[in-house]
Amino acid sequence: MSQMSKKVNPITIRSKKWIVNALGELMKEKPYADITIKEISERSGLVRQTVYRNFHTKEDILKHYIDDFYKEFINLIFKKEAITLYELLVTYFYFWIEKEEFVRNLVQNNVFSMILESHLKYLYSMGKDYRFENLIFYEGGETTDYVYHFSAGGLWYILKKWIEDNMKKSPEEMADIVLNFYHIKRLNLQKIRREKNKRV
């Protein structure tokens, strides 16, 4: 396959952007469940055939919208030469402050669970990238998949709770809460290992 054939058509990129932006605008005006593909088509200025050519369902459009946010966050992290887990978490919460209106809409429209899917997807992505090797807070091995799911769910619920509390705590305070949990987890694991060693 040639390099040229791998490139995405710029018209497709532009169309997707217009479609996604149209959904975002409509979600500010009415419940997500009431939004139709016809309305998205009209708001984007594209015919319905073009919308369906790029996305099969309304849910696919929303997933693409959320996915773009995560790509933006990952790119933000990659711009930093070195980053600690604390700094990563602080950046994470500041990032969602900027997207507050959108994520609040997700909660109110009962579609916030879509963020969980992206949480998990990008945790796996970060875990495979050498640039994040010093930030991964697990030991690997057979339990890695479970830890990914556990971490994704934890971050998802913490973010949701923070939004429901109107983001009263600062990103720094939220980062401390998350890190404190992992500190307690490590202490518990150390205690369990010591107990196991005593029994051997």
C-alpha positions as CSV (number, residue, x, y, z in Angstrom):
1,M,0.0,0.0,0.0
2,S,1.4,3.4,-1.0
3,Q,1.9,6.2,1.4
4,M,-0.6,8.3,-0.5
5,S,-3.3,5.6,-0.1
6,K,-2.9,5.7,3.6
7,K,-3.8,9.3,3.9
8,V,-7.3,10.3,4.9
9,N,-9.2,12.4,2.5
10,P,-9.2,16.0,3.8
11,I,-12.9,16.3,2.7
12,T,-13.7,13.3,5.0
13,I,-11.8,14.9,7.9
14,R,-13.7,18.2,7.4
15,S,-17.1,16.5,7.0
16,K,-16.5,14.5,10.3
17,K,-15.5,17.7,12.1
18,W,-18.7,19.5,10.9
19,I,-20.9,16.5,11.9
20,V,-19.3,16.2,15.3
21,N,-19.6,19.9,16.0
22,A,-23.2,19.9,14.9
23,L,-24.0,17.2,17.5
24,G,-22.1,19.2,20.1
25,E,-24.1,22.3,19.4
26,L,-27.4,20.4,19.4
27,M,-26.6,18.8,22.8
28,K,-26.5,22.3,24.3
29,E,-30.0,23.0,23.1
30,K,-31.9,19.7,23.6
31,P,-31.6,16.2,25.2
32,Y,-29.3,13.9,23.4
33,A,-32.1,11.2,23.0
34,D,-34.2,13.7,21.1
35,I,-31.6,14.6,18.5
36,T,-32.0,13.1,15.1
37,I,-29.6,12.4,12.3
38,K,-31.8,14.7,10.2
39,E,-31.1,17.6,12.6
40,I,-27.4,16.8,12.7
41,S,-27.4,16.8,8.9
42,E,-29.2,20.2,8.7
43,R,-27.0,21.8,11.4
44,S,-23.8,20.5,9.8
45,G,-24.9,21.7,6.3
46,L,-24.3,18.2,4.9
47,V,-26.8,15.8,3.3
48,R,-27.8,12.8,5.3
49,Q,-26.0,10.4,2.9
50,T,-22.8,12.1,3.9
51,V,-23.5,11.8,7.6
52,Y,-24.2,8.0,7.2
53,R,-21.1,7.6,5.0
54,N,-19.0,8.7,7.9
55,F,-21.0,7.4,10.8
56,H,-23.5,4.5,11.1
57,T,-25.3,5.9,14.2
58,K,-25.7,8.9,16.4
59,E,-23.8,7.0,19.0
60,D,-20.8,6.6,16.6
61,I,-20.7,10.4,16.2
62,L,-20.6,10.9,20.0
63,K,-17.9,8.3,20.4
64,H,-15.8,10.1,17.8
65,Y,-16.4,13.4,19.6
66,I,-15.2,11.9,22.9
67,D,-12.3,10.1,21.2
68,D,-11.1,13.4,19.8
69,F,-10.9,14.8,23.4
70,Y,-8.7,11.9,24.5
71,K,-6.4,12.3,21.6
72,E,-6.1,16.0,22.5
73,F,-5.3,15.0,26.1
74,I,-2.7,12.4,25.0
75,N,-1.0,15.0,22.7
76,L,-1.0,17.5,25.6
77,I,0.9,15.0,27.7
78,F,3.3,14.0,25.0
79,K,4.4,17.7,24.7
80,K,5.9,17.4,28.2
81,E,9.5,16.1,28.3
82,A,9.0,14.5,31.7
83,I,6.0,14.1,33.8
84,T,5.2,12.5,37.2
85,L,2.0,10.6,37.9
86,Y,0.9,13.5,40.1
87,E,1.4,16.0,37.2
88,L,-0.4,13.7,34.8
89,L,-3.4,13.6,37.1
90,V,-3.4,17.4,37.7
91,T,-3.3,17.9,33.9
92,Y,-6.1,15.4,33.5
93,F,-8.5,17.2,35.9
94,Y,-7.6,20.6,34.4
95,F,-8.3,19.3,31.0
96,W,-11.8,18.2,32.0
97,I,-12.5,21.6,33.6
98,E,-12.1,23.1,30.1
99,K,-14.6,20.5,28.8
100,E,-17.0,20.9,31.7
101,E,-20.1,21.9,29.7
102,F,-19.7,18.9,27.4
103,V,-19.1,16.3,30.1
104,R,-21.9,17.7,32.3
105,N,-24.2,17.3,29.2
106,L,-23.1,13.6,29.0
107,V,-24.0,13.1,32.7
108,Q,-27.4,14.8,32.3
109,N,-28.2,12.8,29.2
110,N,-27.2,9.5,30.8
111,V,-24.5,8.8,28.2
112,F,-21.5,9.5,30.4
113,S,-20.6,5.8,30.2
114,M,-19.1,6.4,26.8
115,I,-16.2,8.1,28.5
116,L,-15.5,4.8,30.4
117,E,-14.9,3.1,27.1
118,S,-12.4,5.8,26.1
119,H,-10.8,5.7,29.6
120,L,-10.1,2.0,29.1
121,K,-8.9,2.3,25.5
122,Y,-6.4,5.0,26.3
123,L,-5.1,3.4,29.5
124,Y,-4.2,0.4,27.3
125,S,-2.6,2.8,24.8
126,M,-0.5,4.6,27.4
127,G,0.5,1.2,29.0
128,K,2.1,0.2,25.7
129,D,3.9,3.5,25.1
130,Y,7.5,3.8,26.5
131,R,6.9,7.5,27.3
132,F,4.5,6.4,30.0
133,E,6.6,3.6,31.5
134,N,7.4,5.5,34.7
135,L,3.8,6.5,35.2
136,I,2.1,3.1,35.2
137,F,1.0,2.2,38.7
138,Y,0.9,-1.6,38.5
139,E,3.3,-4.4,38.3
140,G,2.1,-6.1,35.1
141,G,1.8,-9.8,34.7
142,E,-1.4,-11.9,34.5
143,T,-3.5,-9.3,36.4
144,T,-2.7,-6.4,34.1
145,D,-6.1,-6.5,32.3
146,Y,-8.0,-6.4,35.6
147,V,-5.9,-3.5,36.8
148,Y,-6.6,-1.5,33.6
149,H,-10.4,-2.1,34.0
150,F,-10.2,-1.3,37.7
151,S,-8.3,1.9,37.1
152,A,-10.5,3.0,34.2
153,G,-13.6,2.5,36.3
154,G,-12.1,4.3,39.3
155,L,-11.1,7.4,37.2
156,W,-14.5,7.3,35.5
157,Y,-16.4,7.4,38.8
158,I,-14.2,10.0,40.4
159,L,-14.6,12.3,37.3
160,K,-18.4,11.8,37.4
161,K,-18.6,12.5,41.2
162,W,-16.4,15.6,40.7
163,I,-18.7,16.9,38.0
164,E,-21.8,16.2,40.2
165,D,-20.1,18.1,43.0
166,N,-19.7,21.1,40.6
167,M,-15.9,20.6,40.5
168,K,-15.5,22.2,43.9
169,K,-12.2,20.6,44.6
170,S,-9.2,21.8,42.7
171,P,-7.3,19.5,40.2
172,E,-4.5,19.4,42.7
173,E,-6.8,18.1,45.5
174,M,-8.3,15.5,43.1
175,A,-4.9,14.3,42.2
176,D,-4.0,13.9,45.9
177,I,-7.2,11.9,46.4
178,V,-6.3,9.5,43.5
179,L,-2.7,9.2,44.6
180,N,-3.7,8.6,48.2
181,F,-5.8,5.7,47.1
182,Y,-2.9,4.1,45.2
183,H,-0.6,4.6,48.1
184,I,-3.1,2.8,50.4
185,K,-3.4,0.0,47.8
186,R,0.4,-0.4,47.7
187,L,0.6,-0.6,51.5
188,N,-2.2,-3.2,51.5
189,L,-0.4,-5.3,48.9
190,Q,2.8,-5.1,50.9
191,K,1.0,-6.3,54.0
192,I,-0.6,-9.2,52.1
193,R,2.8,-10.3,50.7
194,R,4.3,-10.2,54.2
195,E,1.5,-12.3,55.6
196,K,2.0,-14.8,52.7
197,N,5.7,-15.0,53.3
198,K,5.1,-15.7,57.0
199,R,2.8,-18.6,56.1
200,V,5.3,-20.2,53.7
